[in-house]
Amino acid sequence: MMETTEAVVAQGTLTVTCQRDELLHALGIVSRGVSTRTTVQILSGILLDAADGKLQLAATDMELSLRTSLEAKVESDGPVVVPGRLLLELARLLPEQEVALEHKPEEAAVEIRCGSASYRLHTYNPEDFPRLPDTQVDLHEVDRATLLETVARVSRSASRDESRPVLTGVLVRFEAGKLVMAATDSYRLSVKETAFEGSVPELEAIVPARALTELARIAPEGESVSLGVHENQVVFGTGTAWLTTRRIDGQFPNYKQLVPEAFEHEVPLPREELLDVVRRVSVMAQRNSPLRLRFADGELTVSSQTQDVGEARESLPAQFSAEPLEIGFNAEFLRDGVESVVGEQVRLKLISPLRPAVLQGEGDDFLYLIMPIRLAG
């Protein structure tokens, strides 16, 4: 377990030797925490420190931080901050041998030696590196597969528009016996309730979708995920890695009020066949042109048309016997919804061309609501 970075201000000169593959793996974990958009130079660096036979690495962009460690032969310890992207690129190119890193503070540089190759990288002042959130908090172990499957099916509905921060996050709530996650960008909504065994933390937080995506990337198979909350931070531990992220302040939309209580039509459709049709027809839905879904007696016809590009149309059988209904959707959002459903069938629930539709699978633990696009003509 990695300690907090109070050691950053300690005196010393880092001199360590480690295996290149292990160093590369660790850099692959923390490098995604390196800031690429900041003018604050220290945030583009990776903190290296050593203690108790381990080389510790950390990076942060002030919203998300990543930490891990690897076995190393430590001759002397002491913190140093090295340009993150450059160190990762260099590690990828080194031969698969032992790597020696030696900090030369009087030259503000780190010397890297591997085989007959040697490099010298300029460093940043470790005293300028931000103090990272504490990981010594009350933690609860949760099942990795259950957590990450819920993340994968919900997080794609989170917004990428930073002007509304609350919508860039995923609502994570543990209740008795279940985990609930919800995300919306105001055009679609994903909600999943997942049964959970054992004790669960008392937690309701809006967690940045990006942080949950990174957690899925770094969590090794076969390992559980530890989860806790400390002040305005959510802490995740997995394997030898720690991820901490700020909670997003604000009120998440009351998603239960967004879901209609009743629908006029419920149409079961074969998931794979529908997904293939949507993918093919979407090729002609360019420049925000909608996908048109026309339900008629025993048939669904999916079509799209973009001026000066072309048009596409394809049909498949559908259990529909009411008056014809035509509704338009954003092609990407509809494809995401069908992909998020598991099982052989998708149940498409409809009210009218101007009311939201809902996609669900054979179980009711996942719901995908999508707003329609008003069709011309």
N, C-alpha and C positions, 0 to 999 in steps of 0.2 A: 504494500500500500504506500503510495507516494505521500510524502509529507508536504505541508504547505511551503510556500517559497520564501519564508523568512530567511532561509539560508542564502538567498540571492545576495545579500549584502555582506556575507562572510568573506574573509580574506583567504586567498589560496590561489594555486596555479593548477589548473586541470591538466592531468596527464593520465590517459587511459588507453587501453588496448581492447578491442572487441572484434567479433566476427563481422565481416562485411554484410552478409545476408541478414543478420540480426539487426544491424544498424539500419539497413535499408528498410526492413519491415517496420521498425519503430518510427523512422522518418515518414514512412507512408501513412502512419496513423496520425501523427501530430501535424504534419505539413498542411492539412486541410484547415487547421486553425490559424494559419498564418494569414494576416490581412494583406489583401492585394489592392485595396482601394484607398488606403490611408496615406496621408502625408507624414504621419508619425512613424519615423524610420524604425524605431525599436519594435513596432508591431509586425514588421516584416521579418523579424528574426525568430530563431528557435533557441530557447534556453537549454544549455547543456550543464548538468551538474552531476557529481558523483558522490556516492556514499554506500558503505557496506557492500562492496563488491558489485555495485550496479551503476550503470550510467543512466541518468534520468533526463528525459526530454520533455519540453513543454512549449506550447504556442498558444497565443490568444489574439483575437481581434476585438476584445473588450465585450463582446456579446457571447462568444462561445470560446471555451478553452479546452484543449486536449492535452493529456499527459500520459506518458508510459515510461517503461524502463526496460533495460536489458542487462544480461550478465556481462561483466567487464572486469578486466584486470586493472585495478585502480592503484596507481603509484602515488598520486596526490590529487586532492580534490579542490574544488573552487569553481564558482559559476562563470560561465561565459555565454554570450549571445552571438550567434553566427547567422548570416543571411540565410533564411530558411529555404527558399526555392533553389538557390545556388548549391547549398549543401545536399539537397535531395538529388538534384541533377548530377552532381559529382558522384554521389554514392552509387547511382545506377550504372555509372561507367567504370567504376573500379573493378579490378579483378576479384574473384571470390577467394579472398585471403584475409588475414588479419589486418585490421586498420588501427593505426596508432594516431591519437589526437593529442597534441600538446599545445596548451595555451601559452603564448608569450606576451604577457601583459605590457611589458615595456615597449613592445612593438605594436600593440593593439591588433594582434593577429593570432590565428590558430594555424599550426602546421599540421597537415594531414599526410601520413605516409602509408602506402600500401604497395608491397612488392618494391619495384624499383621506381615507382611514381611518387612524387611529392608535390604538395600544393600548399599555398599560403593564402588564407582567407582573412580579410580585415573583419574586425569584430565590433560590436556595439557595447556600450557600458551596461553591465548587468544591473547596476543600481537603478537604471531607468526602466527596467522591465517591470510591468505591473504585478502587484501582488495578486496571486490567483485565489479564487474562492476556496474555502476550507472543504476538504473531503472527509474530515473526521466528524461525520454527522450520523444521526440515527438512520440506519439503512434497512431496507426490506428487500429480500430476494424475490424476484419474479421470474417466471418461465420465459426464456429468451424467445422461443418459437411463437408462443402466444402473443407476446408483446409486439414482436416485429411484424407478425402477420397483420395485426390490427393497424400498425403504423402504415404498412404498405398499401392497405386498402383504403385508408382514409386520407392520408397526407396529400395526395394529388389534388384534392379539392381546395387546399389552402391557397390564398391569394399570393401573388408575387408583387403586388402593388404596395410599396412601403408607405404610401400616404395614409393607409388605414392599418396600422400595425397589428391590431387585434386579429384581423382576418388573415395575417401571414402566419398565424399560429394554429396549433391543434389543441382543442380543449381535451385535457386528460383528467378523468375523474375515476377514482376507485370507489366503488360502493360495496356493500356486503355481498361477497360472492361473485362480483363481476367488475370488469374494467370497461368504461365507456370512453370512446374517443369520437370527436366530431370536428369537422373542418368545413369552412364555406368561404367562397370568394364573392358571395351574393348572387352568383349566377347558377351555382350548383351547391349541393350540400351532401356530405358523406357522414354517416353515423354508423358506428359498429359497437355492439355490446358483446363482450367476450366473457364467458364464464371463467372464474378464477378460483382455484382451490388454495386453501391455506390462508394465512393472515395477509392482509393487504394494508398498505399505508393509508393514513388519512390524508388524502391529497386531492385537490382540485386546482389545476393550474393551466394557464395557456402557455404552451411550450412552443418555441419557434419550430416550424416544420423542418427547417434546415437542420436543426440539432437532432431531430428524430431520424432524419435521413442519414446523418453522419453516424448516429448510434448503430443503425442497421449495417453500415459499412464496416465498422470496427469490431462489432460483437462477434467473437469466434463461435463457431458451432460447438454445441456440447457444453457451453458455459452458461450459467444463469446470469441475469443482470441485476445488479444492486441499484436501488433507487431510494433517494431521500430528498428532503427539502431543507434548505438553510437560508433563512431570511428571504431574499428575492431571487435565490438561485435554486435550480433543480440539479441534482447530482446523480450521475449514472456511473456505475463501475462495472467493468466487464473484462475478464481475463486480467491482463496487467495494465489495462488502460482505464483512464478516468475521463469523462466528459462532463463539463459543467456548463450550464447555460442560464442566462437570465430569464426569469418569468416575464411574460408580456403583461403589462398593466392594462386594465380596462375591463369592460363588461362584454363577455362573449354573447352573441345573439341567442335569444331563446329559441333554439332550433325546433323544439316541440311545437311551437306555434306556427312554424313555417310549413309543417307537413299537414296536408288536408286530411280530415277525418274520414272522408268517404270519396269513392271514385265511381265514375259512370261505367268505365270499361276496365277489364283486367285481361290482358292478352298474353298467354304463355307462348314463348318463342324459343326455338333451339339456339342456345347461346353461341356455339361456334359458328353456325351458319349465319346468324345475324351479324356477328362480329366480322366475318369475312365480307359480307355484303356492305356493311358500313365502311369498312376499310377501302373496298374497291370504289364505291361511289364517291367517297370523300376526296378522291384524287381530283375531281372536277369542282369541288367546293372550295374555291380559292377566293382570296380577297374578302374574307368574312361572309361569303355566300352561305346560306343555310342548307342543311340537309332537309329535304321534304319527306315526311313519312305519311303515306296515304293508306288508310285502312278502309277496305271495302269488303264485300261479302267473300270470306274465306281467303283473303289475300292482303299482304302488306307490300306496297311498292315504295322503294327508297330511291329518291332521285336528287340530282343536284345540277346546277347550271351556273356558269360564270361567263359573263359577257366577254367576247373576244378570246375565250379559252376553249369552251366546249361544254358538253353536258353528258350525264350518265344516268342510267335507270336500270334497276334490277328488282325483281319480285321474289317473294317466297311465301309459302302457304302460311295462313294465320287463322286462328280460331276467333273470327270476328264476324258478327252477323247483324250489326246495327246499321243505322244510316252512315254513309261514308264520312270519314273524319280525316282531315289533313292538318298536320302540325309540323312546325319547323324547329330544328335544334341546331346549335353550334356543333359542327362535325367533330371537333376534337373532344368537346365535353361529352358528347354521346358515346364516342369510342371509349373514352376513359371509364364511363359508367358501365358499359357492357364488359370491359376488361376486369373491372373491380368485382363483378359478381362471380361467385364460384358455383359449380354445379352444371348440370346439362341444360337447364332451362333458365330463361330470364322471364320474369313476370313484369310486363310493362303496364303500369296503372295510369289511366288517363281520365280527365274530366272534360276538357274542351281545348280548342286550339290556343287559348290565351291563358290557361291555368297550368300550374306546374305538373310535371309528370314524375312518377317514381319508378325506379328499377329495383327489383329485389330478386334474390335467388330462391332456391328451394327452402332454405332456412330463413327465419325472419330476423337473424342477428345483425344483418347489414342492410342499410337503406341508402339509396342514391337518388336524390331529388335534383331535377334539372328544369330550369326555367325555359319556356319556349321562346322562339323568335317569331315576331309578327310577320306573316307572309304577305307579300304584295300580290294583288290580283285575286 
